């Protein structure tokens, strides 16, 4: 490994992985590392250079992405032929990645990512194999427009036990994601509905509601959740909220505000609350926050959730619990709709839930995410009071406040240049909003490996040029 005796400057502004990437790249180009040479394993090189394995992984990943080295399963990393590399680079100049992402991301703090290492693949595969049988040929036909009754029955039971939601299977409709159910709910509530939306809030719903600017009103959020007194000063008839873990601030709607919000809904016959309970399964301090729907006495709460966080985003199964008056309207107006969730997926999920594996999986993931959060808070505590945390009671993301002269835009740009994806709070704000001058960053931790969290955060904050508190 003598040819990898690189001089890495640990106090330099350039991240270690980028220094290492540049050193190996130059060594390949000038022939110091020959074509076909096998590079040392990530563990061995990390020990040799006295850096973390994460640093090696990021450097190797960039070299693989650019074609300087290749990765062979169970064999290792090998230097590529530079003539082949030139051809690859020529071809790649005419291509861009989907989603207009042309840069390589090595650390992704997206709040939408989940832990994929702990998914019970063997159990899920077992149920998928069982369904591929002539005995289940009925699943080739269209099912109930609201989704198969057996799955709605499982969801109804689960919601009552875990969230206190009071409903029958008949009140539940399934859809392939929140973005499919929300337009349906908007149509159901009629053209006269005027929507209050949390500000800052969930971009998808902002997009849906803001298609008609005259029918949506941003309502500010503080540490107690949506400010109901400001909602009361508007002509909104429907309020969209994330009360158990406000997105993106992480605030929990206080008991007083919950009471105020329900009182607001009860004052007029056409008022409703849309409760998006998107990550309520993961709460780490105190007792679980009960759903608004469970304490609603007058059938004014539309409950909305999904399996994206509890299982996987790609499953594309979300559900809404409609009040009895609205489910009757739904049956009259939209009974001709076909369910948008494949029946085989519904059946696998039904088996997964009724066998008890869903509850076991949630318990396991709750412990994993709690452990990840503990590492996040412990790591960031070393930079207190320059960097502080809020919204850590639940979910898979937190809100960082950075007491520095840099702006949110500068922090995001510095991170992007270093191959790190983060999100500024400003990205979730609608219209004119009195956002504090102190920058805030939404930081997801669900998709980062437990062993990489501390190093990833340290790399991020080093990129921001913030040092640990003495």
C-alpha positions as CSV (number, residue, x, y, z in Angstrom):
1,X,0.0,0.0,0.0
2,X,3.0,2.3,-0.3
3,X,1.6,3.8,-3.4
4,X,-1.3,5.1,-1.3
5,X,0.8,7.0,1.1
6,X,-1.2,10.2,0.5
7,X,-0.8,13.4,2.6
8,X,-4.4,14.2,3.8
9,X,-4.7,17.5,5.6
10,X,-7.3,16.9,8.4
11,X,-7.6,20.6,9.1
12,X,-8.0,21.7,5.5
13,X,-11.3,23.1,4.1
14,X,-11.5,20.4,1.5
15,X,-13.2,17.3,3.0
16,X,-10.9,14.3,3.5
17,X,-12.9,12.1,1.1
18,X,-12.4,14.7,-1.7
19,X,-8.7,15.0,-1.0
20,X,-8.4,11.2,-1.1
21,X,-10.4,11.0,-4.3
22,X,-8.2,13.6,-6.0
23,X,-5.0,11.8,-4.9
24,X,-6.1,8.4,-6.2
25,X,-7.4,9.9,-9.4
26,X,-4.1,11.7,-10.1
27,X,-2.2,8.5,-9.3
28,X,-4.2,6.5,-11.8
29,X,-3.8,9.2,-14.5
30,X,0.0,9.5,-14.1
31,X,0.4,5.7,-13.9
32,X,1.5,5.5,-10.3
33,X,-1.4,3.1,-9.8
34,X,-1.4,0.8,-12.8
35,X,-4.4,-0.4,-14.8
36,X,-5.9,-3.5,-13.3
37,X,-4.4,-2.9,-9.8
38,X,-6.6,-3.9,-6.9
39,X,-7.1,-1.2,-4.4
40,X,-7.1,-2.1,-0.7
41,X,-10.4,-2.7,1.1
42,X,-12.2,0.2,2.7
43,X,-11.4,-1.1,6.1
44,X,-7.7,-1.7,5.5
45,X,-7.2,1.7,3.8
46,X,-9.1,3.5,6.6
47,X,-6.7,1.9,9.1
48,X,-3.7,2.7,7.0
49,X,-4.5,6.4,6.6
50,X,-6.1,6.7,10.1
51,X,-9.4,8.0,8.7
52,X,-13.0,6.6,8.9
53,X,-14.3,4.0,6.6
54,X,-16.9,6.5,5.6
55,X,-14.2,8.7,4.1
56,X,-12.9,5.8,2.0
57,X,-16.4,4.8,0.9
58,X,-17.2,8.3,-0.3
59,X,-13.9,8.6,-2.2
60,X,-14.3,5.1,-3.8
61,X,-17.9,5.8,-4.7
62,X,-16.9,9.0,-6.6
63,X,-14.1,7.1,-8.4
64,X,-16.5,4.3,-9.4
65,X,-19.1,6.9,-10.6
66,X,-16.5,8.5,-12.8
67,X,-15.2,5.2,-14.2
68,X,-11.7,5.4,-12.7
69,X,-12.2,2.2,-10.8
70,X,-14.8,-0.6,-10.8
71,X,-16.3,-2.6,-8.0
72,X,-16.6,-6.4,-8.2
73,X,-18.8,-8.2,-5.7
74,X,-16.7,-10.2,-3.1
75,X,-13.5,-9.2,-4.9
76,X,-12.9,-5.6,-4.4
77,X,-12.1,-2.4,-6.3
78,X,-9.9,-2.4,-9.5
79,X,-8.4,0.3,-11.6
80,X,-10.0,0.7,-15.0
81,X,-8.4,1.1,-18.5
82,X,-8.0,4.9,-19.2
83,X,-8.9,4.5,-22.9
84,X,-12.2,2.9,-21.8
85,X,-12.6,5.8,-19.4
86,X,-12.2,8.4,-22.1
87,X,-15.0,6.7,-24.1
88,X,-17.2,6.6,-21.1
89,X,-16.6,10.3,-20.4
90,X,-17.4,11.2,-24.1
91,X,-20.7,9.4,-23.9
92,X,-21.6,10.8,-20.5
93,X,-21.3,14.4,-21.6
94,X,-24.6,14.1,-23.4
95,X,-26.4,12.6,-20.5
96,X,-27.9,14.0,-17.2
97,X,-29.4,12.2,-14.4
98,X,-33.1,11.9,-13.8
99,X,-34.5,14.7,-11.6
100,X,-31.9,17.2,-13.0
101,X,-29.3,15.9,-10.5
102,X,-26.0,16.2,-12.2
103,X,-23.8,16.1,-9.0
104,X,-22.9,13.1,-7.0
105,X,-24.4,12.9,-3.5
106,X,-22.4,10.9,-1.0
107,X,-24.3,11.9,2.2
108,X,-28.1,12.3,1.9
109,X,-29.9,13.9,4.8
110,X,-33.2,13.8,3.0
111,X,-36.2,13.6,5.5
112,X,-37.9,11.1,3.1
113,X,-35.2,8.4,3.4
114,X,-35.8,5.3,5.5
115,X,-33.5,2.6,6.9
116,X,-33.3,-0.1,4.2
117,X,-30.9,-2.5,6.0
118,X,-33.5,-3.7,8.5
119,X,-36.4,-4.5,6.3
120,X,-37.7,-8.1,6.8
121,X,-37.0,-9.2,3.2
122,X,-37.3,-12.9,4.0
123,X,-40.8,-12.6,5.4
124,X,-42.0,-10.2,2.7
125,X,-40.6,-12.6,0.0
126,X,-42.4,-15.5,1.6
127,X,-45.8,-13.8,1.3
128,X,-45.1,-12.7,-2.2
129,X,-44.2,-16.2,-3.3
130,X,-47.4,-17.6,-1.7
131,X,-49.6,-15.2,-3.6
132,X,-48.3,-16.3,-7.0
133,X,-50.6,-19.3,-7.2
134,X,-53.6,-20.4,-9.2
135,X,-55.5,-20.5,-6.0
136,X,-55.2,-16.7,-5.9
137,X,-56.3,-16.1,-9.5
138,X,-59.1,-13.8,-8.2
139,X,-56.4,-11.2,-7.5
140,X,-56.1,-10.8,-11.3
141,X,-59.5,-9.1,-11.3
142,X,-60.2,-5.6,-10.1
143,X,-61.1,-5.5,-6.4
144,X,-63.3,-3.1,-4.3
145,X,-62.8,0.5,-5.4
146,X,-61.9,1.5,-1.8
147,X,-59.4,-1.3,-1.5
148,X,-59.8,-4.9,-0.4
149,X,-61.9,-5.2,2.7
150,X,-59.4,-7.5,4.5
151,X,-56.7,-4.9,4.4
152,X,-59.0,-2.1,5.4
153,X,-60.0,-4.2,8.3
154,X,-56.4,-4.7,9.4
155,X,-55.8,-0.9,9.0
156,X,-58.9,-0.1,11.1
157,X,-57.8,-2.4,13.9
158,X,-54.2,-1.1,13.8
159,X,-55.3,2.6,13.9
160,X,-57.6,2.1,16.9
161,X,-54.9,0.3,18.9
162,X,-52.0,2.6,18.0
163,X,-53.5,6.0,17.3
164,X,-56.9,5.9,18.9
165,X,-58.6,6.4,15.6
166,X,-62.3,5.4,15.7
167,X,-63.5,4.1,12.3
168,X,-64.9,1.1,10.5
169,X,-63.3,-0.5,7.5
170,X,-66.1,1.0,5.4
171,X,-64.8,4.5,6.2
172,X,-61.3,3.8,4.8
173,X,-60.2,4.4,1.2
174,X,-56.8,3.2,-0.1
175,X,-54.7,5.1,-2.7
176,X,-51.3,4.8,-4.2
177,X,-49.8,7.6,-2.1
178,X,-50.8,10.8,-0.5
179,X,-50.5,12.6,-3.8
180,X,-53.2,10.4,-5.2
181,X,-55.6,10.6,-2.3
182,X,-55.4,14.4,-1.7
183,X,-56.8,15.5,-5.1
184,X,-59.7,13.0,-4.5
185,X,-60.4,14.6,-1.0
186,X,-60.2,18.1,-2.5
187,X,-62.8,17.1,-5.2
188,X,-65.0,15.6,-2.5
189,X,-64.9,18.8,-0.4
190,X,-66.1,20.8,-3.3
191,X,-65.2,23.9,-5.2
192,X,-66.2,26.3,-2.5
193,X,-63.7,24.9,0.1
194,X,-60.9,27.3,1.1
195,X,-57.8,25.6,2.6
196,X,-55.6,26.7,5.4
197,X,-52.1,25.2,5.1
198,X,-49.2,25.1,7.6
199,X,-46.4,27.5,6.9
200,X,-43.8,26.2,6.7
201,X,-45.3,23.0,5.6
202,X,-45.3,19.9,3.4
203,X,-44.3,20.9,-0.2
204,X,-46.6,18.3,-1.9
205,X,-49.8,19.6,-0.3
206,X,-48.7,23.2,-0.8
207,X,-48.4,22.4,-4.5
208,X,-51.8,20.8,-4.6
209,X,-53.6,23.6,-2.7
210,X,-51.7,26.5,-4.3
211,X,-52.8,25.6,-7.8
212,X,-55.6,28.1,-7.1
213,X,-54.1,30.9,-5.0
214,X,-57.5,32.2,-4.0
215,X,-58.4,29.0,-2.2
216,X,-55.4,28.4,0.0
217,X,-54.2,30.5,3.0
218,X,-50.8,29.9,4.6
219,X,-51.2,29.8,8.4
220,X,-47.9,30.3,10.4
221,X,-46.5,27.6,12.8
222,X,-44.6,28.2,16.0
223,X,-43.3,25.8,18.7
224,X,-46.9,24.8,19.6
225,X,-47.8,24.0,16.1
226,X,-50.2,25.8,13.8
227,X,-51.4,29.2,15.3
228,X,-55.1,28.6,15.4
229,X,-55.9,32.3,16.4
230,X,-54.5,33.3,13.0
231,X,-56.6,30.6,11.2
232,X,-59.7,32.1,13.0
233,X,-59.1,35.4,11.3
234,X,-59.4,33.9,7.8
235,X,-62.3,32.6,5.7
236,X,-60.7,29.1,5.5
237,X,-63.1,26.2,5.7
238,X,-60.6,23.3,5.7
239,X,-57.3,23.2,7.7
240,X,-54.5,20.8,6.7
241,X,-52.3,19.9,9.7
242,X,-49.5,17.5,10.8
243,X,-50.3,17.7,14.5
244,X,-48.2,14.8,15.9
245,X,-45.0,15.9,14.3
246,X,-45.3,19.1,12.3
247,X,-43.5,18.9,9.0
248,X,-40.8,20.3,8.8
249,X,-40.4,22.0,12.2
250,X,-41.1,18.9,14.3
251,X,-43.4,20.9,16.6
252,X,-46.2,18.9,18.3
253,X,-49.6,20.6,18.3
254,X,-50.3,21.5,22.0
255,X,-53.4,20.3,23.8
256,X,-54.7,23.9,23.9
257,X,-54.3,24.3,20.2
258,X,-55.9,20.9,19.5
259,X,-58.9,22.0,21.4
260,X,-59.0,25.4,19.6
261,X,-58.7,23.7,16.2
262,X,-61.6,21.3,16.9
263,X,-63.7,24.2,18.2
264,X,-62.9,26.2,15.1
265,X,-64.1,23.2,12.9
266,X,-67.3,22.8,15.0
267,X,-68.4,26.5,14.5
268,X,-69.6,26.0,10.9
269,X,-71.2,23.0,9.2
270,X,-68.8,23.0,6.2
271,X,-65.5,23.1,8.1
272,X,-63.1,20.1,8.2
273,X,-59.6,19.3,9.4
274,X,-57.3,17.1,7.3
275,X,-55.0,15.4,9.8
276,X,-51.8,14.0,8.1
277,X,-50.3,11.5,10.5
278,X,-47.4,10.7,8.2
279,X,-44.8,9.4,10.8
280,X,-46.7,9.0,14.0
281,X,-45.4,5.5,14.6
282,X,-42.0,6.9,15.6
283,X,-42.2,8.8,18.9
284,X,-39.3,8.7,21.3
285,X,-40.2,10.7,24.4
286,X,-43.3,10.4,26.6
287,X,-46.6,8.8,25.6
288,X,-47.8,8.7,22.0
289,X,-49.7,11.8,21.0
290,X,-53.3,10.7,20.3
291,X,-54.8,11.5,16.9
292,X,-57.1,14.5,16.5
293,X,-59.6,12.1,14.8
294,X,-59.7,10.0,18.0
295,X,-60.9,13.0,20.1
296,X,-63.2,14.5,17.4
297,X,-66.8,14.3,18.7
298,X,-68.5,15.7,15.6
299,X,-67.0,13.8,12.6
300,X,-65.0,16.8,11.3
301,X,-61.5,15.2,10.9
302,X,-60.3,13.5,7.8
303,X,-57.4,11.2,8.8
304,X,-54.6,10.6,6.3
305,X,-51.5,8.4,6.6
306,X,-49.3,6.1,4.6
307,X,-46.9,3.1,4.9
308,X,-44.0,5.1,3.3
309,X,-42.2,5.6,6.6
310,X,-43.3,2.5,8.5
311,X,-42.5,0.1,5.7
312,X,-41.1,1.6,2.4
313,X,-41.9,4.6,0.2
314,X,-42.0,2.4,-2.9
315,X,-44.9,0.3,-1.6
316,X,-47.2,3.2,-2.6
317,X,-50.1,2.5,-0.2
318,X,-51.7,5.3,1.6
319,X,-55.1,5.5,3.2
320,X,-57.7,8.1,4.3
321,X,-60.4,7.7,7.0
322,X,-63.4,9.8,6.0
323,X,-66.1,11.0,8.4
324,X,-69.4,9.1,7.9
325,X,-71.0,12.0,6.0
326,X,-68.1,12.3,3.5
327,X,-67.8,8.5,3.0
328,X,-71.5,8.4,1.9
329,X,-70.8,11.2,-0.6
330,X,-67.7,9.3,-1.8
331,X,-69.7,6.2,-2.4
332,X,-72.3,8.1,-4.4
333,X,-69.8,10.1,-6.5
334,X,-66.8,7.9,-6.9
335,X,-68.0,4.3,-6.6
336,X,-67.0,3.7,-10.2
337,X,-63.3,4.4,-9.4
338,X,-61.0,1.4,-9.5
339,X,-58.5,1.0,-6.6
340,X,-55.1,2.4,-7.5
341,X,-53.2,-0.1,-5.3
342,X,-52.4,-3.5,-7.0
343,X,-54.4,-6.2,-5.3
344,X,-51.3,-8.5,-4.9
345,X,-49.6,-5.7,-2.9
346,X,-52.7,-5.3,-0.8
347,X,-52.8,-9.0,-0.1
348,X,-49.1,-9.2,0.9
349,X,-49.5,-6.3,3.3
350,X,-52.7,-7.8,4.8
351,X,-50.8,-11.0,5.6
352,X,-47.9,-9.1,7.0
353,X,-50.2,-7.2,9.3
354,X,-52.5,-10.0,10.5
355,X,-49.5,-12.3,11.2
356,X,-48.1,-9.7,13.7
357,X,-45.0,-9.0,11.6
358,X,-46.0,-5.4,11.0
359,X,-46.1,-4.7,14.8
360,X,-42.8,-6.5,15.3
361,X,-41.2,-4.5,12.5
362,X,-42.5,-1.2,13.9
363,X,-41.1,-2.0,17.4
364,X,-37.7,-2.9,15.8
365,X,-37.6,0.2,13.7
366,X,-38.6,2.5,16.6
367,X,-35.6,1.3,18.5
368,X,-33.3,1.7,15.5
369,X,-34.5,5.2,14.7
370,X,-34.3,6.1,18.4
371,X,-30.7,5.0,18.5
372,X,-29.9,7.0,15.4
373,X,-31.5,10.1,16.9
374,X,-29.4,9.6,20.1
375,X,-26.2,9.6,17.9
376,X,-27.4,12.7,16.0
377,X,-28.2,14.7,19.2
378,X,-24.9,13.5,20.9
379,X,-22.8,14.5,17.9
380,X,-24.5,17.9,17.4
381,X,-24.3,18.6,21.1
382,X,-20.5,19.0,20.6
383,X,-21.2,22.1,18.5
384,X,-23.7,23.7,20.9
385,X,-24.5,26.6,21.2
386,X,-23.5,27.4,17.6
387,X,-25.7,24.5,16.3
388,X,-28.9,23.6,18.2
389,X,-31.7,21.1,17.7
390,X,-35.5,21.2,17.8
391,X,-38.3,18.8,16.8
392,X,-36.5,15.7,18.1
393,X,-39.4,14.2,20.0
394,X,-40.6,12.1,17.0
395,X,-40.1,11.1,13.4
396,X,-37.0,10.7,11.2
397,X,-35.9,14.3,10.8
398,X,-34.9,17.2,13.1
399,X,-34.5,21.0,12.6
400,X,-31.1,22.5,13.1
401,X,-30.6,26.2,13.9
402,X,-27.2,27.4,13.0
403,X,-26.0,30.5,14.8
404,X,-23.5,31.8,12.2
405,X,-23.1,34.6,9.8
406,X,-23.8,32.3,6.8
407,X,-27.3,32.2,5.2
408,X,-29.3,29.1,4.5
409,X,-28.5,29.4,0.8
410,X,-24.8,29.5,1.6
411,X,-25.0,26.5,3.9
412,X,-26.9,24.5,1.3
413,X,-24.4,25.5,-1.5
414,X,-21.4,24.5,0.6
415,X,-23.0,21.2,1.4
416,X,-23.9,20.5,-2.2
417,X,-20.3,21.3,-3.4
418,X,-19.1,18.6,-0.9
419,X,-21.6,16.0,-2.1
420,X,-24.0,16.4,0.8
421,X,-27.8,16.9,0.4
422,X,-29.6,19.0,3.0
423,X,-32.7,21.2,2.9
424,X,-33.1,24.8,4.0
425,X,-36.3,25.6,6.0
426,X,-36.9,28.3,3.4
427,X,-37.7,25.6,0.8
428,X,-40.9,24.7,2.8
429,X,-42.2,28.3,3.3
430,X,-45.0,29.8,1.3
431,X,-45.4,33.5,0.4
432,X,-44.5,36.2,2.9
433,X,-43.4,34.7,6.1
434,X,-41.5,36.3,9.0
435,X,-38.7,33.8,9.0
436,X,-36.0,34.5,11.6
437,X,-32.6,35.6,10.1
438,X,-30.9,32.7,11.9
439,X,-30.6,29.9,9.3
440,X,-32.5,26.6,9.9
441,X,-31.8,23.3,8.1
442,X,-34.1,20.3,7.9
443,X,-32.0,17.2,8.6
444,X,-33.2,13.7,7.9
445,X,-31.4,10.8,9.5
446,X,-33.5,7.8,8.7
447,X,-31.6,6.7,5.6
448,X,-28.1,7.0,7.0
449,X,-26.4,3.9,8.4
450,X,-26.1,4.0,12.2
451,X,-22.3,3.6,12.0
452,X,-22.0,6.6,9.6
453,X,-24.2,9.1,11.3
454,X,-21.5,10.7,13.5
455,X,-18.9,11.0,10.8
456,X,-21.5,12.3,8.3
457,X,-22.6,15.1,10.6
458,X,-19.0,16.0,11.5
459,X,-18.2,16.2,7.8
460,X,-21.3,18.4,7.2
461,X,-20.5,20.8,10.0
462,X,-16.8,20.9,9.0
463,X,-17.9,21.9,5.5
464,X,-19.8,24.8,7.1
465,X,-16.5,25.8,8.8
466,X,-17.9,25.4,12.3
467,X,-15.6,24.0,15.0
468,X,-16.5,22.0,18.1
469,X,-17.2,23.9,21.3
470,X,-14.1,23.9,23.5
